[in-house]
């Protein structure tokens, strides 16, 4: 149940009422479930619990709801009070809808936002026993063969280039001498 607590009719709005505060009645079971559904959620960009960011670091649902309902920058534009159960009139019925945690199958959060939903990763093999193979050769032997082969080809190419340059230079010098 919701009650409008205070409203204002300023001169600028003429005949329009402006709500300044409301009382929102929430059953204890919903309040606790709502709070519990937010406890395991982290804000990925800062890696902080969402309760600290949107709930002012609340430790219980009353403090959480008080923080949510307070007028603040990037928050509510008017005050929302969540009266504690037991302070209500007898005819008041508090909201008691189902609340869903971050691990609920239907409304699950992503693994980044809720680590409880993440699956367990398998253990890694012992790195000392893990060997890299390319075909039947281990990776070290294969890379050494490749490096040695490239080195031999580079040396042969240099020898052939020098031989061609030297043979051409000698012929030109001999033509000028004759």
C-alpha positions, 0 to 999 in steps of 0.5 A: 500500500502506498500513501502520499505523505506530503505534497505541495502546490507551488505557484509555478504549477498552478493546479498541479500537486507535486509529491514530496514524500510517500509512505510505501508499506512493505511486508517484512518477508518481501523487504528481507527477500529484496535485500537478500537478493541484492547482497550477492550482486557486485557492480562490475565496473568498480567490483564493489557490492551493489548494496554499497552503491545503491543502498548506502552500505546497508546491513539490513533491509530497513537501512537498505530501503531507507537509503533507496528512498532518501532524496539524493543525487542520482536517487529518488527525486522525492522521499520514499519512506518504508514504515517498519512493520508493526507501526502500520494501521490495522487496515494496511497491507504491505507489499509481499511479492516474490523476490529473486536472488542473483542465482535464481534460474529465471532472473539470474545475473551474469557471472561478472555481477554475481559470482555465486552463479559462476560454475566451478572451473576444472583444476588445471593440469600440473604445468610441470608435467604438461608438455607441448607437442607439434606432431611427434616433436616437442615444441622446443625441438620443433622451434630450434629446427625452424630457427636453424633451418631459417639460419642456414637458408639465410647464410646460403642466400648471403653466400650466393648474393656475394658470389654474384656481386664479386663475379660481376665486379671482376668482369667489369674491371677486366673489360676496362683494363683491356 
